[in-house]
Amino acid sequence: MTYVICEPCIDLKDNACIDVCPVDCIQPNPVDNPDEYQSVNQLYIDPHECIDCGVCEPECPVEAIFMEEDVPDEWEHYTQINANFFRFD
């Protein structure tokens, strides 16, 4: 399992979750070229680095972070969006 950042984060990118992450698995989309990764302007959680500690979830001011199994159906595709973002690192 991993945590996933979903639609409410788009264009907000509040860094509170980044500040509390003990393994630095949350990354922003590069502001200067957001199309480089074929993704939107939001924060992303690396599913391979996330240790499922959950400290990021309550820090999100717009409740955009969910445990993978709890992602709402309408945002299910964000699980793959987060994973795809890290294919280019």
C-alpha positions in Angstrom: 0.0 0.0 0.0 0.9 3.6 -0.4 -0.6 7.0 0.0 -2.0 8.9 -3.1 -2.5 12.6 -3.7 -5.7 13.3 -5.6 -7.5 16.2 -7.4 -8.0 18.7 -4.5 -4.2 19.3 -4.6 -4.2 20.5 -8.2 -2.8 24.1 -8.4 -2.7 24.3 -4.6 0.5 22.4 -3.7 0.5 23.2 0.0 3.9 21.9 1.3 2.7 20.9 4.8 2.8 17.2 3.7 6.3 17.6 2.4 7.5 19.1 5.6 6.4 16.2 7.7 7.3 13.3 5.4 10.1 11.4 7.1 11.4 9.8 3.9 11.0 12.7 1.5 8.7 10.7 -0.9 6.5 13.7 -1.8 7.6 15.7 -4.8 6.2 18.7 -6.7 5.8 18.9 -10.4 8.4 21.1 -11.9 6.8 24.6 -12.2 8.9 25.6 -15.2 7.7 22.7 -17.4 4.7 20.9 -16.1 4.0 19.1 -19.4 7.4 17.4 -19.2 5.9 14.6 -17.1 2.5 14.7 -18.8 1.0 15.5 -15.4 -0.8 18.3 -13.7 0.4 20.9 -11.3 0.2 19.1 -8.0 2.3 17.2 -5.5 3.0 13.5 -5.9 3.9 10.6 -3.6 6.4 8.1 -4.8 4.8 4.7 -4.2 8.2 2.9 -4.0 9.5 5.3 -1.3 6.4 5.8 0.8 6.6 3.9 4.1 2.8 4.2 4.8 3.4 6.1 8.0 0.4 8.3 7.4 1.8 11.6 8.8 1.1 13.4 5.6 -2.6 12.7 5.5 -3.8 14.9 8.4 -1.5 17.7 7.3 -3.2 18.3 4.0 -5.5 21.3 4.2 -7.7 20.2 1.4 -7.9 16.5 2.3 -6.3 15.4 -1.0 -4.2 12.5 0.5 -5.7 9.0 0.8 -4.4 5.5 1.6 -4.4 3.8 -1.8 -7.3 1.5 -0.8 -9.4 4.5 0.4 -9.1 6.7 -2.7 -12.6 7.7 -3.7 -13.9 6.0 -6.9 -14.0 9.3 -8.9 -10.2 9.8 -8.2 -9.1 6.2 -8.6 -7.0 7.2 -11.6 -4.7 9.4 -9.4 -3.1 6.2 -8.1 -1.7 5.6 -11.5 -1.0 9.3 -12.1 1.2 9.4 -8.9 3.0 6.2 -9.9 3.6 7.4 -13.5 5.1 10.7 -12.3 8.1 8.7 -10.8 8.8 6.7 -13.9 10.8 9.6 -15.3 13.2 10.1 -12.3 
